């Protein structure tokens, strides 16, 4: 009897999570299983695996990090300490894997958008990416800070708007810090020991990371929230830039071998198939 291996993911068919996973497991006769979102994912998976008639020999959830876990020092696929079937991508969100300077320039050439975007080389793409990252670095620093400070008892989220990809009305440092602390202060419980000084210290740690070398090496494609970065990039490109078309292009040409954590994901699944 063949083994039942189930790879759960947040998105449905056509989503970035689903499509990238398909690339990673290509040729293994497996199909990602959608759970529709990360909220309640553990309960959903446990119900499926304990109540369903057919139980998996091995199952896992591949999910975004998205400020729930800090970025690790090494480029690894990280297994959750408490729920050992949760595996976190190295990069902050799945969109982070789709922004690539070479692919972006190839897309502009294919769509004849170089003149319109004032981009005539891959180096020009890099400069645009850095400009977009610089524009949101204070917001990303407070999002990382809020992610580090929140707890199960006091979860104030990490956003200053109603969803990722929708940027705050202002992006200057003072506004982002004040709005973030106000949100934390309103959510603090009587037992919560976090203080504004703690917030400022954690914030400073992150903004220090986001220095010139960080930008030059494009490390924001690891740390920043992918939807936020995409929105910032769109804001400095011509109006109506076809972002969804770029995503489709990027996924079509996606090579998981460029990412050590995705290579580890493939190896983990292959190992389970061969045990």
Number of C-alpha atoms within 10 A of each C-alpha: 3 6 12 15 19 19 20 24 24 21 19 16 14 10 14 20 22 22 18 23 22 16 17 21 20 12 8 12 6 15 16 23 16 17 18 14 12 14 10 10 18 15 10 13 17 11 11 14 17 11 10 10 8 10 14 16 13 15 19 19 25 23 22 22 20 23 22 17 17 15 20 11 7 10 16 19 21 21 16 12 9 7 11 12 18 18 19 24 23 28 28 25 24 21 21 21 23 23 17 18 19 13 19 19 21 18 18 19 15 11 12 11 17 18 10 11 17 13 19 14 15 16 13 16 22 21 16 19 24 21 15 22 24 19 17 24 23 22 29 28 25 28 25 27 26 25 20 17 18 20 13 6 11 14 14 20 18 25 22 19 11 9 11 16 16 15 19 16 10 11 16 14 14 10 14 23 20 12 16 21 18 13 16 23 15 9 16 18 12 6 8 13 8 14 13 12 9 13 19 14 12 18 21 15 13 18 17 11 13 20 12 12 10 15 20 13 11 18 16 24 24 17 23 24 26 24 18 21 27 19 18 21 21 16 14 15 16 13 9 8 16 12 13 9 12 19 17 15 17 19 17 12 12 18 15 18 12 10 16 15 20 23 15 17 23 19 14 12 20 14 10 14 15 7 6
